[in-house]
Amino acid sequence: MSEGAGQRLRRPGAAAWLHGLVLALLLGGLGPAFAAVAGLPPGIQWQTNNDDPPIGSPQALRGGTLRMAIGAYPLTFRLVGPNSNDSFAAWNRLFTMNFSLVGQHPVTDRFIPLMATHWSVQKDQRTIYFQLDRDARFSDGTPITARDYVFTWRLMQSPYIVDPFYNTYAKQYYESVEAIDDYTLRIVGTRPSWRPLADYAGLWPTPAHATQLDAGWVDRTTNQPQIAVGPYVVTKVDRGVSVTFERKPHWWGDDKRYFKGQFNFDRIVLRVIPSDRELDYLRRGEIDIAQEGSARAWHQDYGFEAVRRGWLRRARVFVDTPAGINGLQMNLEAPIFRNRDFRLAMQHLFNFERINRNLMFGEYLRLNSFFEGTPYADPKLRAYPFDPEAARRELARAGFHRPAELQGRGFFGGVWKLLHGLLFTRSDDDDVLVDDHGQKARFTLIYGSQAMSRLLTVIQQDYRRAGVDMQLRLLEPGTAFERGLERKYEMTLTGRTGGFYPDPRQYLGSEFKKATNNNDIWGFGSPEVDRLIDTYEHSFDPEARLAATRRIDDIVHDQAFYIPFWTAPFIRLVYWDWLRFPDFYLPKRTQQLTDYMVYWFDPARKAAVDEAMRTNRALPLAASIDKDYYHLQDAKGAPPALAASAP
């Protein structure tokens, strides 16, 4: 939805001024922290959008328990601060931070009301007024008011949260966040914006009445579940084993247009299960659904009885989302990766085509851009091809040679080489390249998924043939992720989801190079990229914005600290037949199952599956496992699917 479209409500200017004045007087007792500000501008034009289709299905049933796997126990239950971006974060945010003032519809991309029922963007393109939903309540029953958004802004700025990203974000994006009255909010951005709702309407409410912000905040809140805005709250934790959410009865959002058909389960149980064991738990019926990330498993591991007889279903659901960042990341602070020539060599030793063909059944497409899947990517950019000869040239430029070449230089070197060959057994290090200072071409790759070991071993072998010793180190997923944030690694395998609008600052801005525990996991920053980010964020010229992001894309490619892996325009689902989905399965912009919970538990189907399993009776199979409601398969160039019953 364009920011000038949608339904409009008009409040007379005099009435608005009087309304604001009266409430300012009434709210004077709140003290300076939450004092009301001047009223609404005369003739304000309000917008909303209740015309887009519902996100969920009217056929959805309420009730039941959803059991899912999570790769690691939460490092924290906090929304911000240290370790708040771990594998649990998507669940934690789903019922808290995701309830921003407005959102974008996951099919139409138009703005829709969430916590605000109406909004008004002013001519300066940085001041926005919001009318809050008066029905909204925190999970403890307290009404959500404008002061809770003011508190969020102040929390973001606080040094007590130990979060450089949010400290910087609050400073760079918000000039002020002010309560006009309990249910009217004014936000003023730091600059005019070509996307003011996207830039400034993302605040979520923090329960000011229940939050003490002081020097002990981080320690006190690490294991403290959130007071939620959404329908679920954490009610039980079994440390290292599971986290349980319970749905609040009579949740305030139950009758809201864009929440209907979502959040259908009474209970959600997240079990800590290593990714390589998830299928074992699924086939035993101990979890209900999984998102299959392995092409090999998808093609080879689903020939068991429950799949053949239709008790356990598979679906390849086509979606259209930004690809995000996924691949091998090099720490620019690690001595071996400070050398760009060496980084370029690592790029040329990655053989995507062979891995995709031999190990992943040709299902994937190579990532080329830092902004893949968005209009802001450079369409001419191509990932470095597999080229061992080019890699050898780059390694030589980086100063690395075979040990024998260094030892053989000069007369005495030749004599030593001959004697060494006669007297000593060949060492495992004899073929590892070394530079003139004795540094070997050796580094450690850390990763957090056992399922990736098979692929990484193939990459490791290609590197070793070129004289580079890449040592693999598997860590617990949460630990591997934390090492990346803190730049305590040489090379790591990790990924990030992408947004509708790219956010290059949090990944590439120089301000994040100076600190750790943020998304600049490489330690990259440059004055040119900072200027380009400013252009992308500030310019009202769409061509200038495109030119800026595409130049950023080229710089990231040229600096070669990120080896992009692959992407696919679908999500692979495996689920027991007692879970049901809408006809469209998932909204078009879905990136992961926690984005929009439109599926539900069907007790009648559960009884039917139980009976079929008891009598060993097959249920009807679909003709195809592909679910392409939005007609994306051909456009994305995806390979044809297997039959529904194929292993």
Disulfide bonds with the S-S distance in Angstrom:
none
